[in-house]
Amino acid sequence: MLKKFLLFLQKQYTSIGGQAVIEGVMMRSPNSFVVAVRKPDGKIRLRRDQWFGLSKRLDFLKKPFLRGVLVLIETMANGIVSLNYSANIAMEDELRQKGLKKGKTEEEISKELKKKEEVNFSTFLTIGSSFAFGIALFVFLPHSLTAYISDTFELSWGLDSFEFHFVDGLIKGIIFVKYIYLIGFIPDIRRVFQYHGAEHKSISTFEAGQELLVENAKKFTTLHPRCGTSFVFFLLLVSIIFFSAIFTFIPIDQDLPVVLRHVVAMVFKIFLMFPIAGISYELIKLAGKYSSNPLAKIISYPGMMLQKLTTKEPDEEQLEVALASIKAALFLEKKYELDKADKKIVTLDEVDIASLYDIEDTNAKLSEFLE
């Protein structure tokens, strides 16, 4: 019983995380980065690489509150690379046929596909565009709607009031939930949500100390306390408290025209998103670490419920892909002793496997991957 209790506590804060991609799962352990994708022919393509991020080179980026911002940026970069890669694999034949019709050679097509998988200027341009879209949808729109409601109904909500920022946060939440709910009806997105569920189940299997097999993974829930969906909830919660406090103690000049005051406030909010991300990251880690604490359960509950929208029950083939990604990541960690590496020693490679059993088992222990 004691062992089971300890495992329950440990499973909440392992240092392995992932992301669902097109027909696959990306998995990142502290020192490895693997993308597993189900190919049209039924085989699983593994893209295996060592992860040697900025925090490996600059220790100060591991500090609390700073690491949350870094994780957010790295996650977006990794996600774009993984999504591009999975799209290339899942649609490789179609993309090649289109390229050939345009008069391109096989070599030119292959180079174009590979270029999409690299972290380069276009990657950060995509991140910038995504960030701009997010700012418009979750900063400018909610703030403008809140100001409009306050003005239309002659409410006494000022920028320095809790009410203004509570309603602002509520509108953000409604937009987010509605957006996720609607895109869930798109068949391709629904499959991504199934792979999201498979990712959670595979991580939970490892955190429970069980062998990485489909029959074991099937028993676990699709929900996980350290999910990015829960992170979004913490962002909303922290932003309400943070904005209410900041705009109370640092009020915007009352002599400015009303519209300009709101524009200044919205620009200020953009810059405040970085410390908010840092605080939210620390909160989600604490909530996971102390998951048995009643307060942690209360603040984690809304995020866990949101995951019911972003995760769906996977089938066995999808589970196999997710398990292949985490198993391959653990294999790289152990084979090359990446935790001891002070430089990049693994060269990116790709391999096709017929099943999960083609990946060599390791003696990776849960205790080696605790945050």
C-alpha positions in Angstrom: 0.0 0.0 0.0 2.8 2.4 0.9 4.5 1.7 -2.5 1.3 2.4 -4.4 0.8 5.6 -2.4 4.3 6.8 -3.2 3.9 6.0 -6.8 0.6 8.0 -6.9 2.4 11.0 -5.5 5.4 10.6 -7.8 3.4 10.2 -11.0 2.2 13.8 -10.7 5.5 15.5 -11.4 7.7 13.4 -13.7 9.9 15.4 -16.0 8.4 13.8 -19.2 5.8 15.6 -21.3 4.4 15.4 -24.7 2.1 16.8 -27.4 -0.3 15.2 -29.8 0.5 15.8 -33.5 -1.1 14.7 -36.8 -1.4 10.9 -36.5 1.1 10.8 -33.8 2.7 12.0 -30.5 5.8 14.0 -29.7 7.4 13.1 -26.4 10.2 15.0 -24.7 12.1 13.7 -21.7 14.8 15.9 -20.0 17.4 15.1 -22.6 15.6 13.4 -25.6 13.1 14.5 -28.2 11.1 11.9 -30.1 8.2 12.2 -32.6 6.2 9.0 -33.4 3.8 9.0 -36.4 1.6 6.3 -37.8 2.4 6.1 -41.5 -0.3 5.4 -44.2 1.3 1.9 -44.6 0.7 1.1 -41.0 4.3 1.3 -39.8 5.4 3.8 -37.1 8.0 6.4 -38.1 10.3 7.5 -35.2 12.2 10.8 -35.4 14.8 10.5 -32.6 17.0 13.3 -31.3 18.8 14.5 -28.3 17.3 17.5 -26.5 19.9 20.1 -25.6 18.0 23.2 -24.9 19.0 26.7 -23.6 18.6 25.7 -20.0 21.4 23.1 -20.5 23.7 25.9 -21.6 22.5 28.7 -19.3 21.8 27.6 -15.7 20.0 30.7 -14.7 17.1 29.8 -17.1 16.3 26.9 -14.7 15.4 29.2 -11.9 11.7 29.4 -10.8 9.5 31.8 -12.8 12.1 32.1 -15.6 11.8 28.5 -16.5 8.1 28.8 -17.1 8.6 31.4 -19.8 11.4 29.3 -21.4 9.3 26.1 -21.3 6.4 28.0 -23.1 8.7 29.2 -25.9 10.5 25.9 -26.3 7.2 24.0 -26.3 5.8 26.2 -29.1 9.0 25.7 -31.2 9.0 21.9 -30.6 5.3 21.8 -31.3 5.6 23.5 -34.7 8.6 21.3 -35.7 6.7 18.2 -34.6 3.4 19.2 -36.3 5.3 20.0 -39.6 7.1 16.7 -39.4 3.9 14.7 -38.7 2.1 16.4 -41.5 5.0 15.5 -43.9 4.8 11.9 -42.9 1.0 11.5 -42.8 0.7 13.3 -46.2 4.0 12.3 -47.7 2.6 10.6 -50.8 0.1 13.4 -51.5 2.8 16.1 -51.0 5.2 14.3 -53.4 2.5 13.9 -56.1 1.7 17.6 -55.9 5.4 18.5 -56.1 5.9 16.2 -59.1 3.0 17.8 -60.9 4.6 21.2 -60.5 7.8 19.8 -62.2 9.9 19.5 -59.0 12.4 16.6 -58.7 12.3 14.0 -55.9 15.4 15.7 -54.4 13.8 19.1 -54.4 10.6 17.8 -52.8 12.6 16.0 -50.1 14.6 19.1 -49.3 11.4 21.2 -49.0 9.9 18.6 -46.6 13.0 18.5 -44.4 13.3 22.3 -44.3 9.8 22.5 -42.7 11.1 20.3 -39.8 14.0 22.6 -38.9 13.9 25.3 -36.2 14.7 28.4 -38.2 13.4 31.9 -39.0 10.1 30.6 -40.4 9.6 28.6 -37.1 9.8 31.8 -35.0 7.8 33.7 -37.6 5.0 31.1 -37.1 5.4 31.4 -33.3 5.2 35.2 -33.7 2.0 34.9 -35.9 0.5 32.5 -33.4 1.3 34.8 -30.5 -0.2 37.7 -32.4 -3.4 35.7 -33.0 -3.5 34.7 -29.4 -3.1 38.3 -28.2 -5.9 39.5 -30.5 -8.2 36.7 -29.4 -7.4 36.6 -25.7 -6.2 40.1 -24.8 -7.7 42.7 -27.2 -11.1 41.1 -27.8 -12.0 40.3 -24.1 -10.7 43.6 -22.9 -12.6 45.5 -25.5 -15.8 43.6 -24.9 -15.5 44.2 -21.1 -15.0 47.9 -21.7 -18.0 48.0 -24.0 -20.2 46.2 -21.5 -19.1 48.5 -18.7 -19.8 51.6 -20.8 -23.1 50.4 -22.4 -24.7 49.4 -19.0 -23.1 52.4 -17.2 -21.3 50.1 -14.7 -18.7 51.5 -12.4 -16.0 49.1 -13.5 -12.7 50.9 -13.8 -9.4 49.5 -14.9 -8.4 49.5 -11.2 -11.4 47.3 -10.2 -11.5 43.6 -9.6 -14.8 43.4 -11.4 -13.4 44.6 -14.7 -10.6 42.0 -14.8 -12.9 39.2 -13.5 -15.3 39.8 -16.4 -12.3 40.1 -18.7 -11.0 36.7 -17.6 -14.5 35.2 -17.8 -14.8 36.3 -21.4 -11.4 34.8 -22.2 -12.5 31.5 -20.7 -15.7 31.5 -22.7 -13.8 32.2 -25.9 -11.3 29.4 -25.2 -13.9 26.8 -24.3 -16.1 27.7 -27.3 -13.1 27.6 -29.7 -12.0 24.2 -28.4 -15.6 22.8 -28.4 -16.2 23.9 -32.0 -12.9 22.6 -33.5 -13.5 19.3 -31.8 -16.2 18.6 -34.5 -13.5 18.6 -37.2 -12.6 14.9 -37.8 -8.9 15.5 -38.1 -8.8 17.6 -34.9 -10.8 14.9 -33.1 -8.1 12.4 -34.0 -5.5 14.8 -32.6 -7.5 14.9 -29.4 -7.5 11.1 -29.4 -3.7 11.1 -29.7 -3.7 13.7 -26.9 -5.5 11.2 -24.7 -3.1 8.5 -25.8 -0.2 10.7 -24.8 -1.6 11.1 -21.3 -2.3 7.4 -20.9 1.2 6.5 -21.9 2.8 8.9 -19.5 0.5 7.7 -16.7 1.5 4.1 -17.4 5.2 5.0 -16.9 4.4 7.1 -13.8 2.5 4.1 -12.3 5.6 2.0 -12.8 4.0 -0.4 -15.2 5.4 -1.9 -18.4 4.8 0.3 -21.5 2.2 -2.0 -23.1 -1.1 -1.2 -24.7 -3.1 -3.4 -22.3 -1.6 -1.5 -19.4 -2.1 2.0 -20.9 -5.8 1.3 -21.6 -6.6 1.3 -17.9 -5.6 4.9 -17.3 -7.7 8.0 -17.7 -7.1 10.5 -20.6 -6.8 13.3 -18.0 -3.4 14.4 -16.5 -2.7 17.2 -14.0 0.3 18.6 -15.9 -1.5 19.1 -19.2 -1.2 22.2 -21.3 -5.0 22.6 -21.1 -4.7 22.9 -17.3 -1.9 25.4 -17.8 -4.3 27.6 -19.8 -6.7 27.6 -16.9 -4.0 28.7 -14.5 -3.1 31.5 -17.0 -6.6 32.7 -16.8 -6.8 32.5 -13.0 -3.4 34.2 -12.4 -4.2 36.9 -15.0 -7.4 38.0 -13.2 -5.5 38.3 -9.9 -2.4 39.8 -11.4 -4.1 42.4 -13.5 -6.4 43.4 -10.6 -3.5 43.9 -8.3 -1.2 45.7 -10.9 -3.7 48.1 -12.2 -4.8 49.0 -8.6 -1.3 49.8 -7.4 -0.1 51.2 -10.7 -3.1 53.1 -12.1 -3.0 54.5 -15.7 -3.1 58.2 -15.9 -6.7 59.4 -15.5 -6.1 62.4 -17.7 -5.6 60.3 -20.8 -8.6 59.9 -23.2 -10.6 56.8 -22.3 -9.8 54.9 -25.5 -6.0 55.6 -25.1 -6.2 54.5 -21.5 -7.6 51.1 -22.6 -5.0 50.8 -25.4 -2.2 51.5 -22.9 -3.7 48.9 -20.5 -3.9 46.2 -23.3 -0.3 46.8 -24.3 0.8 46.6 -20.7 -1.1 43.3 -20.4 0.9 41.8 -23.3 4.2 42.4 -21.4 2.7 41.1 -18.2 1.9 37.8 -19.9 5.5 36.7 -19.5 5.6 36.9 -15.6 2.1 35.4 -15.6 3.3 32.4 -17.6 6.2 32.0 -15.2 3.8 32.1 -12.1 1.3 29.8 -13.8 4.0 27.2 -14.6 5.1 27.1 -10.9 1.5 26.8 -9.8 0.8 23.8 -12.1 4.0 22.1 -10.8 2.9 22.7 -7.2 -0.6 21.5 -7.9 0.8 18.3 -9.4 3.3 17.7 -6.7 0.8 18.1 -3.9 -2.1 16.6 -5.7 -3.5 15.0 -2.6 -3.8 18.4 -0.9 -7.5 19.6 -0.9 -6.6 23.1 -2.0 -4.6 21.7 -4.9 -7.5 19.5 -5.9 -9.9 22.4 -5.9 -7.7 24.7 -8.1 -6.8 21.8 -10.4 -10.4 20.6 -11.0 -11.5 23.2 -13.6 -8.3 22.5 -15.7 -8.9 18.8 -15.5 -12.5 19.3 -16.6 -11.3 21.4 -19.6 -9.3 18.4 -20.6 -12.5 16.5 -21.3 -12.8 18.8 -24.4 -9.2 18.4 -25.5 -8.7 14.7 -25.0 -10.7 11.8 -26.4 -10.5 8.0 -25.8 -7.8 6.6 -28.2 -7.9 3.3 -30.0 -5.2 0.6 -29.5 -3.2 1.7 -32.6 -3.1 5.3 -31.3 -2.0 4.0 -27.9 0.8 2.0 -29.5 2.1 5.2 -31.2 2.1 7.1 -28.0 3.8 4.3 -26.1 6.4 4.1 -28.9 7.3 7.7 -28.5 7.9 7.5 -24.7 9.6 4.2 -25.0 12.0 5.6 -27.7 12.7 8.7 -25.6 13.6 6.6 -22.6 15.8 4.3 -24.8 17.8 7.3 -25.9 18.2 8.6 -22.4 19.6 5.3 -21.1 21.6 4.1 -24.1 23.6 7.3 -24.4 23.4 8.4 -20.7 22.2 11.8 -21.9 21.8 13.0 -18.3 25.6 13.1 -18.1 26.2 14.7 -21.5 27.5 18.3 -21.5 27.1 18.7 -25.2 25.1 17.3 -28.1 26.2 13.7 -28.8 23.3 12.2 -30.6 22.6 12.8 -34.3 19.0 13.1 -35.4 17.8 10.0 -37.1 14.6 8.4 -38.4 13.6 4.8 -38.3 10.4 2.8 -39.2 9.2 0.1 -36.9 6.4 -2.5 -37.3 5.3 -2.5 -33.7 6.0 -1.3 -30.2 8.0 -4.5 -29.6 10.7 -3.4 -32.1 11.9 -0.8 -29.5 14.4 -2.2 -27.1 13.3 -2.2 -23.4 15.3 -0.2 -20.9 15.8 -0.2 -17.2 14.6 3.3 -16.9 13.2 4.0 -13.4 10.5 6.5 -12.4 12.8 7.9 -9.7 15.3 9.1 -12.5 12.7 11.4 -14.0 11.2 13.3 -11.1 11.1 17.0 -11.3 
